[in-house]
Amino acid sequence: MTDAHHPAVPQGVEELDIIGVRHGAFGAADGGDTSGFGGLVDPIVMPAPATRPFGGWFDEVSDELELALQAGGLPATEAIEKVVIYKDEITYHVRREHLLAFVTMLRDEPGLRFEMCLGVSGVHYPGETGRELHAVYHFLSITHNRRVRVEVSVADGDAVIPSIVAVYPTCDWHERETWDFFGIVFDGHPALTRIMMPDDWPGHPQRKDYPLGGIPVEFKGGTIPPADQRRSYN
């Protein structure tokens, strides 16, 4: 769904995708809110796919990627779902089955030379049916002084993405953290274990459907109750 005149359209973006609607402050509707934000109804919007020409070096990188993919027998339209340009940043949405081939070309092609992956993080969009979990990677080319973003989307019930540690070893701990907090399984990771939460921690606490709660915290002579027990307007 696109709407160029919706009040929530980010400045400079002519089209956008509406992937859901947010109700209440931070999605919470039953917290005894007295601020007035509890009645908030706001669309969740994302910039829509861009079309050629992208402008500047974005076209150069995209040309190099397409040529490299074709040389490997993989059409770009098969590997790349869409390209999004927003705030002078380019994001390639890549199908997970082609992620390893894609990032290998980012690293190895002379016209690309993205030597560094700065990490991967997770995002959870519960209302985006069939694409609830996203893994977002940031790549840096020291040779060409360029940055690109790669995003892979999977369904909540099939949250498996190939590990890219064999191509970019620096992603080791980042993939562990993304699994720890969001539950995305990075297939082929050498040791996909929790890195922030205790080994026996239930669930993945940065998901939007993770229950608000927590455990009591004790300081010298004082106790802070779990988050869902800290205050009440009743």
Beta strands, then each sheet from edge to edge (+ up, - down):
strand 1: 16-23
strand 2: 41-47
strand 3: 80-86
strand 4: 89-94
strand 5: 116-124
strand 6: 133-141
strand 7: 146-154
strand 8: 160-162
strand 9: 185-187
strand 10: 217-219
strand 11: 222-224
sheet 1: 1+ 2-
sheet 2: 3+ 4- 7- 6+ 5-
sheet 3: 8+ 9+
sheet 4: 10+ 11-
end
